[in-house]
Amino acid sequence: MKKVSVVIDSEKISNWKFQIINKLSKDSLLNTIYITGNAPINPRLTLRRFLCSSLAQVTISEFFENTKRLSLNKGVQLIGDLVWLSENPIEFEYEQNIYYFSDSKSNHKFEKNFLLRDSEELNSITYLTKKNKSTCLIVNGCWTEEAKFSNSKSISNNLSTLRFLIHSEYEDSFEIFKYNKDNLFIEKRSRITSLFLKFSSLLFYYTSWSVYTYPRIINIFTKNVLEGKRVGKIFNDRTWKFKADPFYLKSENSLFIEKFNYLLGRGELAKYNLDTGELSNLKPESNLHFSYPCIFEYDDDTYMIPEGAQSNCIKIYKKNDDESLSEVVTVVENFAGIDPSIVEYNGLWYIFATDGSVGSNSHLNIYYSKNPLTKWSEHRLNPVKINIKSSRGGGEIFKEGESIIRPTQNCYPIYGTSIIFNKIEILTPDNFKEVIIGEIEVPKNSKYKGIHTFSRNKDSYVIDLKTQEFFPFARLVTILRARIKSNDDGIFLENSLSKRIAVLLLFLFFVILIYLFGWRTLSLFV
């Protein structure tokens, strides 16, 4: 995008608008600030500003001092391309381009739209529309993160992404995900029933993943629904343990996976030899939580880029003959990289990862290097994509014919909804484009509730699938797990564990009182 001017209603603006202007200024793309002097008053919006961080107001009188400011009340004529941040509609034709935020039909989207009831589309998706005279064209768009239990958080997440939409413009090549409520099955229940089901799920069920094989009948260039009878489970996992994130290494005919223990709350990396059936632990230098063991080979050695977002960086490790992992290079610091995936393309190496600090499921970043074991650089367009349906890595990037395919996790409306296949069409240090070509879903009304990693071995595909497992004390174990920590010296218990146990004992005592005396027990606490 070339230099633009912004249109606002006053120097007191919402935080999300300030972030947009600030980013334009930092990127040397800000020309002029036009002020209409006509700010609509909305009492409901004023109240919501106290609850929603993106709607909180910022006074910019002391910011952007080197940027020219003009008041439209004095008959100033608008010049050049505009970013329309005013809460007033655009009621005129303009020879240049006007960029504004919209819905999927290019209808102008104002702050008040986010407060509408039953506005899931408005809260989840925002598009950037370019208007020239009477012609409107959507040129960019994004999905926000899912924000459970908090509509204000969902609004903030959505608004916080808009500064990235201004920064990048894909023109006609932008692939739009249109909201389709028919894809979401929502059973109508009473509020009491919904609350009961939610608490029973929290108390008595836990989410488990396991690794499965599936025959090579999936066509990645279309939509696929798994057939339950063709799914073959590899591991017999014990309660409170699961395995996930399979990656295949052909030279060793082995799967590299994450082993997760619910009681400890920490993931470990392991290798499963498909020839011998032996499962052996990998030994990293630190005792962090690791997952997503993305494996690759370079100069006859084997390397791994596991997800270690807890360390707030992405690192590459060498896999040694004794199954230990030795740190080789730090790809990027101060970046909580989620599910990093690597590919070599046109003489360069690229790592794709989403940003755990702002959008672990949506904000895609790329890093590149001529040599994967040396210095890495940041892609010019980072984040190159903001889309909750097709950003987060979902397994190894592979070649299918002449096409480079990047599997990703579709996290809308829930984590593990499906695997999306993206075909990479343009990948350079300065540009990026991929298009969606296929999808894998789990069968509806089956025991499988989700899928989030896709790999291939020499005989079949390898996937991990989600199930909901019943256990009477599921929430008790997760509460205790929160106080169990580990470091390089091993596992230890924090001092506050005793306080947690005391709270649980009081809760059990309260349950016994209810059992003995009925609901009259509540009168003791009123």
C-alpha positions, -999 to 999 in steps of 0.1 A, spaced: 0 0 0 13 34 -9 11 65 14 -24 72 27 -42 97 49 -66 87 77 -100 102 84 -111 104 121 -138 122 140 -117 138 168 -83 136 184 -98 114 210 -101 80 193 -104 43 202 -73 23 209 -77 1 178 -78 32 156 -47 46 174 -29 13 167 -37 16 129 -25 51 127 6 43 147 15 14 124 10 35 93 33 61 109 60 36 118 60 22 83 63 57 68 29 54 51 10 81 69 5 113 49 -22 135 66 -47 132 94 -82 146 85 -106 154 114 -143 156 107 -152 172 141 -185 152 140 -183 123 164 -216 104 169 -227 98 205 -236 62 214 -243 57 252 -241 19 249 -207 22 232 -195 46 259 -204 20 285 -187 -7 266 -154 12 265 -148 3 302 -151 -35 293 -133 -37 260 -96 -28 258 -97 -21 221 -125 4 225 -107 24 253 -100 59 242 -66 75 235 -60 112 230 -35 116 201 -29 154 204 7 147 215 13 119 190 23 120 153 36 156 156 53 154 122 21 145 105 0 173 89 -35 176 105 -64 193 88 -100 199 99 -127 190 74 -150 217 89 -130 244 72 -137 232 37 -105 213 33 -106 191 2 -96 154 6 -65 145 -14 -49 110 -21 -59 76 -9 -78 74 24 -82 50 53 -117 58 66 -117 55 104 -146 79 110 -178 67 125 -197 86 99 -207 69 66 -190 77 33 -217 96 15 -198 109 -16 -179 95 -46 -142 99 -46 -117 98 -75 -90 81 -54 -92 50 -32 -110 49 1 -102 19 24 -127 10 51 -136 -20 72 -166 -40 62 -186 -72 63 -185 -99 36 -209 -77 14 -187 -46 17 -212 -30 41 -194 -4 62 -186 -17 97 -187 8 125 -179 3 162 -215 0 171 -218 -30 148 -197 -50 172 -223 -46 200 -252 -61 181 -268 -92 195 -263 -125 176 -235 -108 156 -211 -138 155 -200 -128 120 -194 -92 130 -173 -102 160 -153 -129 142 -146 -116 107 -135 -82 93 -128 -74 57 -109 -45 41 -128 -30 13 -114 -6 -13 -139 19 -27 -132 39 -59 -161 61 -71 -191 37 -68 -170 4 -71 -162 -16 -40 -138 -45 -39 -127 -66 -9 -89 -68 -8 -81 -83 25 -97 -100 56 -91 -118 88 -107 -140 114 -102 -133 151 -93 -158 178 -122 -176 194 -127 -160 228 -148 -183 250 -170 -168 277 -161 -132 269 -177 -112 240 -157 -82 249 -125 -102 245 -136 -115 212 -143 -79 200 -109 -68 212 -91 -96 194 -109 -88 162 -102 -51 164 -66 -56 173 -60 -74 140 -71 -46 118 -38 -27 117 -23 -57 99 -51 -56 72 -41 -21 64 -4 -31 61 -10 -58 35 -32 -58 4 -37 -89 -17 -60 -73 -43 -81 -97 -63 -60 -127 -53 -72 -126 -17 -89 -158 -7 -120 -149 14 -135 -171 40 -172 -163 41 -191 -169 73 -216 -197 70 -238 -203 100 -251 -235 84 -217 -251 91 -222 -246 128 -246 -270 145 -260 -252 176 -286 -271 195 -311 -249 212 -312 -255 249 -324 -237 280 -298 -216 299 -300 -240 329 -295 -271 307 -266 -254 289 -250 -245 322 -254 -280 336 -239 -296 305 -209 -271 306 -201 -279 342 -206 -316 338 -182 -315 309 -156 -295 329 -159 -318 360 -162 -353 345 -145 -353 310 -112 -345 296 -99 -341 260 -76 -368 247 -57 -372 215 -42 -403 199 -23 -412 167 -40 -432 140 -33 -445 105 -55 -440 75 -53 -455 41 -41 -435 11 -75 -427 -2 -75 -390 8 -76 -365 -21 -60 -334 -8 -74 -314 -36 -110 -317 -24 -131 -320 8 -127 -353 27 -147 -369 56 -129 -397 74 -146 -430 75 -145 -444 111 -141 -480 100 -108 -472 82 -92 -455 112 -65 -476 128 -52 -467 163 -14 -471 168 -11 -468 205 -30 -481 235 -27 -450 257 -33 -452 294 -57 -429 312 -43 -393 316 -17 -399 289 -20 -392 252 1 -390 220 -3 -365 193 15 -344 166 30 -372 144 58 -364 120 74 -391 98 111 -396 91 116 -419 60 153 -426 66 145 -442 100 109 -453 92 99 -437 124 72 -414 138 82 -385 160 54 -376 184 44 -356 215 37 -376 247 15 -357 271 8 -365 307 -23 -348 321 -12 -352 357 21 -334 351 8 -310 324 39 -312 303 46 -326 269 76 -347 260 90 -358 227 94 -394 216 103 -416 186 83 -446 175 101 -471 153 76 -486 128 98 -516 121 105 -527 157 75 -511 175 99 -496 200 90 -463 216 119 -442 230 120 -408 246 140 -380 231 163 -361 255 164 -323 250 188 -301 270 160 -284 289 129 -296 308 104 -274 291 70 -284 276 77 -296 241 53 -306 213 50 -307 175 83 -323 167 88 -310 131 117 -331 118 139 -325 87 172 -336 73 201 -314 61 237 -324 50 231 -361 61 221 -351 97 186 -349 113 172 -318 129 141 -309 147 121 -277 154 98 -286 182 73 -262 196 87 -247 228 66 -215 230 72 -215 268 108 -204 260 94 -174 239 116 -183 209 120 -208 181 151 -231 182 165 -258 159 180 -289 175 202 -316 161 190 -352 168 220 -372 179 225 -410 176 217 -415 213 183 -398 208 194 -366 226 187 -332 212 214 -305 210 206 -269 204 220 -256 171 206 -221 164 179 -198 176 156 -188 147 139 -159 164 138 -146 200 110 -129 218 85 -147 197 62 -175 211 62 -195 179 33 -220 178 37 -252 157 67 -242 135 69 -260 102 99 -259 78 102 -262 40 130 -257 14 118 -237 -16 137 -222 -45 170 -223 -27 158 -209 6 145 -224 38 113 -211 53 98 -216 88 60 -210 93 47 -203 128 18 -185 144 23 -160 172 13 -173 206 13 -138 221 -14 -123 200 -30 -151 179 -18 -187 183 -44 -199 159 -45 -170 135 -14 -147 131 9 -165 107 46 -154 105 74 -166 82 112 -166 87 138 -175 60 174 -184 57 199 -196 30 212 -221 55 189 -235 82 218 -237 107 228 -201 106 211 -167 108 173 -164 100 155 -132 89 119 -121 92 96 -120 63 87 -84 51 50 -89 54 48 -105 89 22 -114 99 16 -127 63 -19 -139 71 -45 -135 99 -70 -163 95 -82 -187 123 -91 -213 97 -59 -216 77 -28 -202 95 -17 -226 123 6 -254 112 -11 -289 109 19 -311 100 48 -314 76 48 -293 45 51 -317 15 52 -319 -22 22 -333 -42 32 -335 -79 45 -300 -87 25 -284 -58 39 -274 -24 12 -282 2 10 -267 37 -15 -285 60 -30 -262 86 -54 -264 115 -89 -250 111 -96 -237 146 -131 -223 139 -154 -227 156 -134 -249 179 -98 -262 181 -94 -292 159 -124 -286 136 -105 -299 105 -73 -299 85 -70 -274 57 -47 -280 27 -31 -249 13 -12 -247 -20 18 -223 -18 18 -202 -50 42 -174 -41 69 -176 -15 98 -152 -14 113 -131 14 91 -102 3 59 -118 -9 36 -147 0 4 -162 -14 -13 -196 -8 -47 -208 -18 -70 -234 -1 -74 -266 -21 -88 -292 2 -99 -302 37 -102 -333 60 -130 -335 86 -139 -361 112 -173 -378 107 -203 -361 125 -219 -379 154 -189 -402 160 -166 -406 189 -140 -385 171 -143 -348 179 -114 -332 160 -82 -336 140 -51 -313 141 -20 -330 125 -15 -347 92 16 -367 81 25 -395 57 45 -426 60 55 -451 33 22 -471 35 -5 -447 48 -14 -413 62 -9 -406 99 -32 -384 118 -41 -375 154 -78 -375 165 -95 -360 195 -119 -378 218 -137 -368 250 -129 -393 278 -150 -398 310 -132 -397 343 -151 -388 376 -122 -367 390 -111 -349 358 -112 -314 372 -96 -325 405 -66 -338 386 -62 -306 365 -65 -284 396 -37 -304 413 -17 -304 381 -16 -266 382 5 -267 413 29 -294 401 60 -279 384 92 -292 369 126 -279 363 159 -294 352 163 -310 386 130 -329 382 95 -326 396 87 -306 427 55 -293 444 50 -256 451 42 -246 487 7 -235 477 -3 -271 469 -14 -274 505 -38 -245 500 -53 -261 470 -58 -293 489 -74 -274 517 -99 -258 493 -108 -292 478 -114 -306 513 -137 -277 522 -156 -284 489 -159 -321 498 -171 -311 533 -198 -289 517 -209 -317 494 -213 -340 524 -234 -313 542 -257 -311 511 -260 -349 511 -269 -350 548 -291 -319 552 -302 -311 517 -303 -276 502 -311 -261 536 -273 -262 541 -271 -231 519 -288 -211 547 -256 -214 567 -238 -192 541 -265 -165 536 
